[in-house]
Structures are given as C-alpha cells and as structure tokens.
Amino acid sequence: MIFFVLACVVPSFVISLCVTAAMRVIAPRIGLIDQPAARKVHKVPTPLGGGIGIVAGVVIPLLGAELAARFLLRHPELHARLLEDTGISLPGVLERRFQLWWILGAGILLSVMGLIDDRKNLHWVPRLIVQIGVACALVFGAGVHATVFAPQPLVGQVISVFWILVLVNSFNFLDNMDGLSAGIALIAAVVLATLMLNATEQPHWLVAGLMLVLVGSLVGFLCHNWHPARIFMGDTGSYFIGLVMACATLLGTYYEYDEAPESEHLVLAPLCILAIPLYDFCSVVIIRSLQGRSPFHADKSHFSHRLVELGLRTRGAVLTVHLATLTTGLAALLLYRVHDWPGAVLVLALVVCILAIIAILETAGRMNNGGESG
C-alpha cells in the first residue's frame, strides 16, 4: 500500500513542482499575467498558467503508469515481485483505462479552453457550451455516471451531467485567494483516496490512484501558490481539477454500489466531501441572481471574502475554509461506518448544520459590509 501511495504521489509532485516553476518564467513572456483589480485580492501583477503544472503533474505520471503496467505484464516475474503483496490486478486496471483517458482528455480540453480564457477573457456562454458538451460526452460516451437507484438510467446520467458542470464551475469560483481552490481539492482528494483504499470491501485502485496523483500534483503547485502566491492556476487549472474531482466521485460511488448493492446510502459521500465547494457555488449564484447580475460575474460574494469582512486575514480565511472542508470530509469517512439510511441521515444532518453555521457567518459578513456584494 505504501509503495502504491508513494508511486502515485512522488512523481506527480516532482513534475508539477518543476513545470509550475517553469511557468513562472514563461507566463510573463507570453502575456499570461493577472492584473490587480477592485474585485481581486492580490495587489501585484501575478503570472497565470500554474494550472499547466497541475495538468502535467497528473497526465504525465498516469501515462507513465500505463506504460509501466504494460511492461510488467510482459515480465511476470518482475510483476510478482513488485505487486504481489498489493493485490493490484494490472489487467483489471488496464480495462478501466478507457474511462481514465476519456476523463483526462476531457480535462485537457477544458484546460485549453481555460488557457484561452485566461488570455482573452472569453464570454461565459461559449465556455458553458463547451462544458456541457464535455460533460455529455463523458456521461453518455464513456459511462462516467453515478448510480441513483432510479428506474431509468437516464435519470442518473442527467444528474451526473449536472454534477460535472457544477463541480467544474465550483472550483473555478473558489480560485479567488492564494491556495484556496487547490487546498480544498487537496483535502477532498485525500479523503476520497482514503475511502477508496481503506473503507471499501476491495480497494478501488483506479479512483484511488487518480486521486493520489492529483494530490501530488496539487502539493507541487501549492509550493508556488501558497500565500503569498507567486503564480495562479487560472481557469486552466481550476477547470481540470473540477472535472477530475467530479468524475472521481461519480466513479467511486458507482464502483462501491457495483460490489455492495446494500450500501445505497454511500451515494451521499460525494455531497459530504464536496459540501463546501457546492455550498459556495450555490450561494454565490443565488446572491448574484437576486442582484440581477450574471452568475458568472466576478465579485466578492464568496465564503472566503465574507470571512475577511468579518476581520480575518486572507491566510486565516483560507485556512478556515480548509478546516470546514476537512470537517465535512470527515463526515464522509463516518458515512462509510454506518450501515443504513437512518445513520446516513444523521451524518448528512451534521453536514447541514456545518453549512448553516457558514450561512450565519456569511450573513454577518454581508451585514458588516452594509449589504454590498463587494
């Protein structure tokens, strides 16, 4: 198990660290700079393009892993020596690579669109159209969808499309302070990887491996992005992270139901793990809509901004949001310890109470700011 974790995390960390460092030099030369503005927190021009480091830190190690798996299958003795004690079935993992490369290909496509958006500031309509197309391709083409126990599979597929769209934009919305979006994704990925390796009857190597590779890549990026940030991920990274997290949670829940049909309540696990991004996205969309503005119009109506308005420094606000994410993530771990719907409802009630506390803090922040959105 330790070998598997290190093999996933270390290469992705090194690649992300190095590529992000390179982008700190390249980005200013090609005009990828985020300028300070009234609705932004940073005070000095900062390079964009750190998301390229995140993408490289995920895609390159997974490509290397597939090549290594094919090599080991041609050398049974080496295969037995390295993986005998892990229980990893390389043929089984390779069978799932179809879905994996669909996800990574879709993520790269969204990252390219994000890079163009970082450079030219695209209108939200074409961005949303591309996102819808990508989500539909993954759900209906690659079979990346959740099981929601509905009589018709189409119900689960439609919900999965919506889930992908919400998560992609949630992590994009959260990229508003140093280390915030990447830190939330890091916590969520660690929790999901832990569940996939330890909380299920059989480890789900594909989803766990994908999350651990993402963990390493995010840590490498955060070495450059932690307060004060020396580079931002931009839409290039936030779209990719949101898509990978959305697909991983869909596949993780689906695999578990596949093996243990009695564990229907585990469909709630992604809602717990990603409760904070989902809450922030929904609350911001509601606030902007009530004020007659586009849901994609940038402002300071996020949870993190409200914490700053309450008196926290930027770093303190980021750490507070991280702590809230960890708390709801622990609720997901607890969910795997209960065995029926009544217990699951209690766990979900804990998460709802946490979100209610956040809503109270946000309301206080808005009152302190005279009801303005910033």
C-alpha positions in Angstrom: 0.0 0.0 0.0 2.8 2.4 0.9 4.6 1.6 -2.3 1.4 2.4 -4.3 0.9 5.7 -2.5 4.4 6.9 -3.0 4.5 5.7 -6.6 1.4 7.9 -7.3 2.3 11.0 -5.2 6.1 11.5 -5.7 6.3 11.6 -9.5 3.3 13.9 -9.8 4.7 16.2 -7.1 8.1 16.5 -8.8 6.6 17.1 -12.3 4.1 19.6 -11.0 6.7 21.5 -8.9 9.1 21.7 -11.9 6.5 22.6 -14.6 4.9 25.3 -12.4 8.4 26.7 -11.7 8.9 26.9 -15.5 5.6 28.6 -16.0 6.5 31.3 -13.5 9.2 32.3 -16.0 7.3 31.6 -19.2 3.9 33.1 -18.4 5.1 36.8 -18.2 6.9 36.4 -21.5 3.7 35.3 -23.3 1.3 37.8 -21.6 -0.2 35.4 -19.1 -0.5 37.9 -16.2 -3.4 38.5 -13.8 -3.5 42.2 -13.1 -4.9 43.6 -9.8 -8.4 44.9 -9.8 -11.1 46.1 -7.4 -12.7 42.7 -7.1 -9.5 40.8 -6.7 -7.5 40.1 -3.6 -3.9 40.3 -4.9 -2.1 43.6 -5.1 0.6 43.0 -7.6 0.6 41.5 -11.2 0.9 37.7 -10.9 1.7 35.1 -13.5 -1.1 32.8 -14.6 -0.6 29.3 -16.1 0.1 27.4 -12.9 -2.7 25.1 -14.0 -0.4 23.7 -16.7 1.8 22.4 -13.9 -1.2 20.7 -12.3 -2.3 19.1 -15.6 1.2 17.9 -16.4 1.6 16.5 -12.8 -1.5 14.3 -13.4 -1.3 13.4 -17.1 2.4 12.5 -17.4 2.6 10.2 -14.4 -0.6 8.4 -15.5 0.8 7.9 -19.0 4.0 6.5 -17.4 1.9 4.2 -15.2 0.1 2.7 -18.2 3.4 2.1 -19.9 4.8 0.6 -16.8 1.8 -1.7 -16.4 2.2 -3.0 -19.9 5.9 -3.6 -19.3 5.2 -5.5 -16.1 2.5 -7.7 -17.8 5.2 -8.8 -20.3 7.6 -9.7 -17.4 5.6 -11.8 -14.9 8.5 -12.4 -12.5 9.0 -8.7 -12.0 5.3 -8.2 -11.8 5.0 -10.7 -9.0 8.0 -9.3 -7.1 6.7 -5.7 -7.1 2.9 -6.1 -6.8 2.5 -9.5 -5.2 1.5 -8.0 -1.8 -0.6 -5.1 -3.0 -3.5 -7.1 -4.5 -3.4 -4.8 -7.6 -4.7 -6.5 -10.7 -3.0 -4.9 -13.7 -5.3 -6.4 -16.2 -8.3 -5.0 -14.3 -6.7 -1.6 -14.0 -5.9 -1.6 -17.7 -9.5 -2.5 -18.5 -10.6 0.8 -16.9 -8.1 2.9 -18.8 -10.8 3.7 -21.4 -12.7 5.8 -18.9 -9.5 7.2 -17.4 -8.3 8.6 -20.7 -11.7 9.9 -21.6 -11.6 11.9 -18.3 -8.0 13.1 -18.9 -8.8 14.0 -22.5 -11.8 16.0 -21.4 -9.8 17.6 -18.7 -7.1 18.7 -21.2 -9.8 20.1 -23.5 -11.3 22.2 -20.7 -7.8 23.3 -19.7 -7.0 24.5 -23.2 -10.3 26.5 -23.1 -9.3 27.8 -19.7 -5.9 28.9 -21.0 -7.6 30.8 -23.8 -10.0 32.3 -21.3 -7.0 33.4 -19.1 -5.5 35.1 -22.1 -8.5 36.6 -23.9 -11.3 36.6 -21.2 -14.0 34.5 -23.1 -17.7 35.2 -22.6 -19.4 32.7 -20.2 -21.8 31.4 -22.8 -19.3 29.6 -25.1 -17.5 28.3 -22.0 -20.7 26.8 -20.7 -21.5 25.2 -24.1 -18.1 23.5 -24.2 -18.5 22.3 -20.6 -22.0 20.9 -21.4 -20.5 19.1 -24.4 -17.7 17.6 -22.4 -20.0 16.5 -19.6 -22.4 14.8 -22.0 -19.5 13.1 -23.8 -18.2 11.7 -20.5 -21.5 10.5 -19.2 -23.1 9.2 -22.4 -19.9 8.2 -24.3 -17.6 7.0 -21.5 -20.1 5.8 -19.0 -18.9 8.1 -16.2 -22.1 8.4 -14.2 -23.5 7.8 -10.8 -26.0 5.2 -9.6 -29.0 7.0 -8.1 -31.3 3.9 -7.9 -33.8 5.4 -10.4 -35.8 3.0 -12.6 -34.5 4.7 -15.7 -30.7 5.1 -16.2 -31.3 8.4 -17.9 -32.1 10.0 -14.5 -28.7 9.1 -13.2 -27.0 10.3 -16.4 -28.7 13.7 -16.4 -27.8 14.2 -12.7 -24.2 13.2 -13.5 -24.0 15.8 -16.3 -25.3 18.4 -13.9 -22.8 17.3 -11.2 -19.9 17.7 -13.6 -21.0 21.2 -14.6 -21.5 22.3 -11.0 -18.1 20.9 -9.8 -16.1 22.4 -12.8 -17.5 25.8 -12.1 -17.4 25.4 -8.3 -13.6 25.0 -8.3 -13.3 27.8 -10.8 -15.3 30.1 -8.5 -13.2 29.1 -5.5 -10.0 30.2 -7.2 -10.2 33.6 -5.5 -7.5 33.5 -2.8 -4.0 32.1 -2.6 -4.1 28.4 -2.0 -7.9 28.2 -1.6 -9.1 26.1 -4.6 -6.0 23.9 -4.7 -6.1 23.4 -0.9 -9.8 22.4 -1.0 -9.2 20.0 -3.9 -6.2 18.5 -2.0 -8.3 17.8 1.1 -11.1 16.3 -0.9 -8.7 14.1 -2.9 -7.0 12.8 0.2 -10.4 11.9 1.8 -11.6 10.2 -1.4 -8.4 8.3 -1.8 -8.6 7.2 1.8 -12.1 5.9 1.3 -11.2 4.1 -2.0 -8.2 2.3 -0.3 -9.5 1.6 3.2 -13.2 2.0 3.6 -14.5 -0.4 0.9 -14.5 -4.2 0.7 -11.9 -4.2 -2.1 -9.6 -1.2 -2.8 -10.6 0.8 -5.9 -7.2 1.2 -7.3 -8.2 3.3 -10.3 -10.1 6.1 -8.4 -7.6 6.0 -5.6 -4.6 6.2 -7.9 -6.2 9.1 -9.8 -6.8 11.0 -6.5 -3.3 10.3 -5.2 -1.7 11.5 -8.4 -3.9 14.7 -8.1 -2.7 15.0 -4.5 1.0 15.0 -5.5 0.3 17.5 -8.3 -1.6 19.9 -6.1 1.1 19.8 -3.4 3.7 20.6 -6.1 1.6 23.6 -7.3 0.9 24.8 -3.7 4.6 25.2 -3.2 4.4 28.1 -5.6 0.8 29.2 -4.8 0.8 29.4 -1.0 0.5 32.9 0.5 1.9 35.0 -1.0 1.2 33.3 -4.3 4.0 33.6 -6.9 1.7 32.1 -9.6 -2.0 31.4 -10.1 -3.5 28.3 -11.6 -6.1 30.3 -13.6 -9.0 28.7 -15.4 -6.5 26.3 -16.9 -6.1 24.5 -13.6 -9.5 25.1 -11.9 -11.5 23.5 -14.8 -9.2 20.5 -14.8 -9.4 20.0 -11.0 -13.2 20.3 -11.0 -13.6 17.8 -13.8 -11.3 15.2 -12.3 -12.9 15.6 -8.8 -16.4 15.3 -10.4 -15.6 12.2 -12.4 -13.7 10.5 -9.5 -16.6 10.9 -7.1 -19.0 9.6 -9.7 -16.9 6.5 -10.4 -16.1 5.9 -6.7 -19.8 5.7 -5.7 -20.7 3.7 -8.8 -18.0 1.1 -8.1 -19.0 0.7 -4.5 -22.6 0.0 -5.3 -21.5 -2.4 -8.0 -19.8 -4.6 -5.3 -22.2 -4.0 -2.4 -25.8 -3.2 -3.6 -26.9 -2.8 0.0 -24.8 0.3 0.5 -27.1 2.7 -1.2 -26.6 5.4 1.3 -22.9 5.8 0.2 -24.3 7.9 -2.8 -24.3 10.7 -0.2 -20.5 10.6 0.2 -19.6 13.0 -2.6 -22.1 15.5 -1.2 -20.2 15.4 2.2 -16.7 15.5 0.7 -17.5 18.4 -1.6 -20.1 20.2 0.6 -18.1 23.4 0.9 -17.5 23.9 -2.9 -21.1 23.1 -3.6 -22.4 25.5 -0.9 -20.1 28.3 -2.1 -21.2 27.8 -5.7 -24.9 27.7 -4.9 -24.8 30.7 -2.5 -22.8 32.8 -4.9 -25.1 32.0 -7.9 -28.2 32.9 -5.7 -26.7 36.2 -4.5 -25.7 37.3 -8.0 -29.0 36.3 -9.5 -31.0 38.1 -6.8 -29.0 41.2 -7.5 -29.8 40.9 -11.2 -26.3 40.0 -12.3 -24.8 37.2 -14.3 -24.0 34.1 -12.1 -20.6 34.2 -13.8 -19.9 37.9 -13.0 -16.8 38.0 -10.7 -17.3 39.7 -7.3 -16.5 39.2 -3.6 -19.6 37.3 -2.5 -17.8 34.1 -1.6 -17.5 32.5 1.8 -13.8 33.4 1.9 -14.5 37.0 1.2 -17.1 37.1 4.0 -14.6 35.8 6.5 -12.2 38.6 5.5 -15.0 41.1 6.0 -15.5 39.6 9.5 -11.9 40.5 10.3 -9.8 37.5 9.3 -6.6 38.0 7.3 -6.6 36.4 3.9 -4.5 33.4 5.1 -6.7 32.9 8.1 -9.8 32.9 5.9 -8.3 30.3 3.5 -7.3 28.1 6.4 -10.8 28.4 7.9 -12.4 27.3 4.6 -9.9 24.4 4.5 -10.9 23.4 8.0 -14.6 23.4 7.1 -13.8 21.3 4.1 -11.9 18.8 6.2 -14.8 18.6 8.7 -17.3 17.7 6.0 -14.8 15.3 4.6 -14.5 13.5 7.9 -18.3 13.2 7.8 -17.9 11.3 4.5 -15.4 8.9 6.3 -18.0 8.5 9.0 -20.7 7.7 6.4 -18.8 4.6 5.4 -19.0 3.4 9.1 -22.8 3.4 9.2 -24.8 0.7 7.6 -28.3 2.0 7.0 -30.2 5.1 5.9 -31.0 6.4 9.4 -27.3 6.6 10.3 -26.6 8.2 6.9 -29.3 10.8 7.5 -27.6 11.7 10.9 -24.3 12.2 9.1 -25.9 14.3 6.5 -27.6 16.4 9.2 -24.2 17.1 10.7 -23.0 18.5 7.4 -26.1 20.6 7.0 -25.5 22.1 10.5 -22.0 23.0 9.4 -23.3 24.7 6.3 -25.9 26.5 8.4 -23.1 27.9 10.6 -21.3 29.1 7.4 -24.5 30.7 6.2 -24.8 32.6 9.5 -21.2 33.8 9.2 -21.8 34.9 5.6 -24.9 36.8 6.6 -22.9 38.6 9.3 -20.3 39.4 6.8 -22.8 41.0 4.4 -24.4 43.0 7.3 -21.0 44.3 8.3 -20.4 45.3 4.7 -23.6 47.2 4.5 -25.3 44.5 2.4 -23.0 45.1 -0.6 -21.5 42.3 -2.6 -18.1 43.9 -2.7 
